[in-house]
Amino acid sequence: MADDVTAPETQPESQPAAEPAAESEPKPATPPAPTTPDWPIGLRALGFGGDYNPEQWPMEVRLEDIELMREAGVNFVSLAIFSWATIEPREGRYDWTWLDNIMDRLQAAGVKVALATATASPPPWLTANHPEILPRTAEGVVLHQGGRQSYAPSSPVYRDYAVKMATAIAERYAEHPALALWHIDNEIGCHVPHDFSESAERAFRTWLRRRYRTIDRLNEAWGTAFWSQRYSAFKDVLPPLAAPTYANPTQQLDFARFSSDTLLEYYKKLRDAVRPITPLVPSTTNFMVNLSTKWMDYYRWAREVDVVATDHYTIADDPEREIDLALAADMTRGVAGGKPWILMEHSTGAVNWQPRNRAKGPGEMVRNSLAHVARGADSVMFFQWRQSKAGAEKFHSALVPHAGRESTGWRESVRLGEALGTLSDVVGSRVQARVALLFDYHAWWAIELDSHPSVDVTYGDRIRALYREFWYRNVTVDVVHPSADLDGYDVVLVPSLYLVTDEHAAAIAAAAERGASVVITYFSGIVDERDHVRLGGYPGAFRELLGASSDEFFPLLEGESVTLDDGTTADVWTERVEVTTAEVLRSFADGPLPGGPAVTRNAVGEGAAWYVATRQDEAGTAALVEQVLAEAGVEHVAAVPRGVEVVRRAMESGERSSFLFVLNHTDSDVTVPASGTELFTSTEVAGELHVPAHGSAVVAER
C-alpha cells in the first residue's frame, strides 16, 4: 500500500498556547474594520445556554423552546452538532428547511448561535457506502456505525465528505445574523483518540518521515537496537499494534503525538473550509481539559482556535468534586494562555454515562457554573437544552428536564440565568495567581507507558494532591505548560514531570535562581523528549538544581507504607537519595531506606528547590505546602472556613477593579471578609459577607 498520504506537518512538541497580546494603544473613536475573527460576536454579557437539538422534536416543542429560552435568559446555543443525517438524509440531497426556521427564530429571540459543522457523527449511508472510513483498535477490531464518532480522522475519504458538509453549512448561513461562532465537529478524539486503520498506518509513516527525515534517525530515537527492532525502511514501520509483549516505548509515545496531531489536523481541515466563507466568524471546538482526558495536547491545539472552549462533568461519587472542577477550570485557563474561555458543556444534574448517575445537590448546579466563571469562563453552556426522550443520552439532565416547566430543575435553570445576567461587568476580566503548576501532556503520555518501576505512579496523582492543598487555602494556581514564562510566580510546582526537555529544565532552574520556591516530586526529570533515560543518576535533569541525587528506586509494594520522622506516612514510592548541597527536611523512619532523605531543600540563587522523594499522605502534603507558602511569602485567606471557595477576577485596566466569587460548598452558613456590592442582591457589604449553606455570592470590590 502507498505510504504518501497527507499527514500533519511536524511542529515543535507540546508548545503552549500563544501568549496574550500586549495591551494596545487606546482605540480611535471609530475603530478600523476587523480583519481577523474575534470573540465574542454579538455578546455583551456572559453567554448562557447549551447544545440545542431541535431536530429531535416536533414544531410545537420548538416553539415552546423559544419561549422558555426567553424566560431563562438564554442568549447563546450550540446548534446542529449531530445533524448530518437530518441535513443530508441521502448523499447530495439536502434539507435546510428546519434549520433555516430555527436560525431565524433564534435570531428573533436575541439568541446567538455556535453553529456546528454537523460532522461529529457520519450518517449511516456514508459508512455503508464507505466502510473504509471506520476506525480500528490496536487489536484490529472495526468500530462500526451505531454510536457516534465512527470515523477514522486520517481517512482522506471521510475528510473530503466532512469538508463538503462543513462548506455547505457555511455557504448556507454565512450571512445569517445569528451566527456568532463555528463549533467545529464535537469533542474530537473523545471516543477514538487512537485509530489503527490502514489510513492511520499510512499517515503515521508520513508523519515519521517528516519528523525524522531518515530511517537511521528514527532507529536512534526509538532505541531499536533493543530486541532486534531495527528498521531498514519506513515502509516496514507499523503503529504500536497488539504485540506479544511491551511495544517499543518511544514508538508508543510517537504514536500518541501523531494521533493528537492527526485529530488537530482534522479540526484544521474543517476550520479552513469555513474560514474563507466567513472570515470574521471565529472558530473553536470543545476540548475536554481535565485529568481524565489524556490523549490530546490541548496546549498545542489552543494555537489553532480563536477562543478556547471546554466541556466538564463532575463525578457523582467524588466527595471533593468541586476541587476536580476547579483544577479543570484552572487547567483550561492555562491552555487558553490566561484569556477568558467558554464552558461549552456541563450538566444541570445527573449524566448518563457513569456507573451510578446521581443528581446534583442543593445549589450545586449554580455553584458549579459560577466556579467556572470565577476561574475564567465567559460563557456557561450545558449539554443540553432540552432533555431527550429517546436515544443513548435520554437520562442525561438538561436545562429543560423531562418534568418540564413545573420542576425544581427548571426553576434552578431560571435562577442561574438570572444570576448570570447580573455579571455582565465580569466579562473580559482575568484571574491572577502567584503559584504555577507545570503540566505537560507529553510527560503524561510517557510516564504511564509500559514497563516502568511501579504501576502505582500516575501523572495526575501528585497534581491533584498538591492542588487540593492550595484549593483548601484559597490560593489560586495557574496550571501552565513548562515552556510558560515563570517570571512573577513565587511558587512553581513540578509534579512527576518524568519527561522534560533541556530547555524546560533550564527554565525551571532559572525560576528558582530568580527567587521562586520550586517543588519537584519523585520520578521527575528522568527522561528526555525521546523517552531516553538521562544517565548519571536520578532525577536526571534536576540533580544539580536539587543538590541531591539518587542511584536506585525502591517502589513500595501494594498496600505497603512507610513512616517519616515527623510521624506522617507515605506509600507507593521511595528511593535512595544522597544529598550534596541540599538540606534534609524529612527522613524515612522505617521501610526499605530507614534514615534516608525523604524531603530535601536546596538553596538556589534567590530561591530554593525542594525535592519530595515519596508519596506523602495528606498531613505530610499539607505541612509541605504550608512551609513552601511561608517561605515564598504567599498568604492565604485564613479567615475563610474550610470548604468555602474564594476566587478573584480582575480587570487589567479600567475603573472596575475586581470581582470576588465566594462559593459555599458546606452545609453551614458562613461569613467571609469582603467589601463592595454583592451583585446578586445589589446589597452593600462592609467587611463581612454572609453566604448561606450551599450558597454563592459575587462581590464587586471597591
Secondary structure, DSSP 8 states (H G I E B T S, - for coil): ------------TT--------------SS-----S--S-SS--S-EEEEEE-GGGS-HHHHHHHHHHHHHHT--EEEE-TT-HHHH-SBTTB---HHHHHHHHHHHHTT-EEEEE-S-SS--HHHHHH-GGGS-B-TT--B--TTSS--S-TT-HHHHHHHHHHHHHHHHHHTT-TTEEEEE-SSSTTSS-SS--SHHHHHHHHHHHHHHHSSHHHHHHHHTTTGGG---SSGGG-------SS---HHHHHHHHHHHHHHHHHHHHHHHHHHTTTSTTS-EE-EE--SSS--SS-HHHHGGG-SS-EEE----TT-TTHHHHHHHHHHHHHHHTTTS-EEEEE--SS--SSSSS-----TTHHHHHHHHHHHTTEEEEEES-SB--SSSTTTTS--SB-TTTTSSHHHHHHHHHHHHHHT-GGGTT-EE--SEEEE--HHHHHHHTSSS-S-TT--HHHHHHHHHHHHHHTT--EEEE-TTS--TT-SEEEE----B--HHHHHHHHHHHHHT-EEEEESS-S-B-TTS-B-SSSBTGGGHHHHTEEEEEE----TT-EEEBTTS-EEES--EEEEESS-EEEEEBSSTTSTT-EEEEEEEETTEEEEEE-SEE-HHHHHHHHHHHHHHHT----TTS-TTEEEEEEE-SSSS--EEEEEEE-SSS-EEEEEEEEETTTTEEEEEEEEE-TT-EEEEEE-
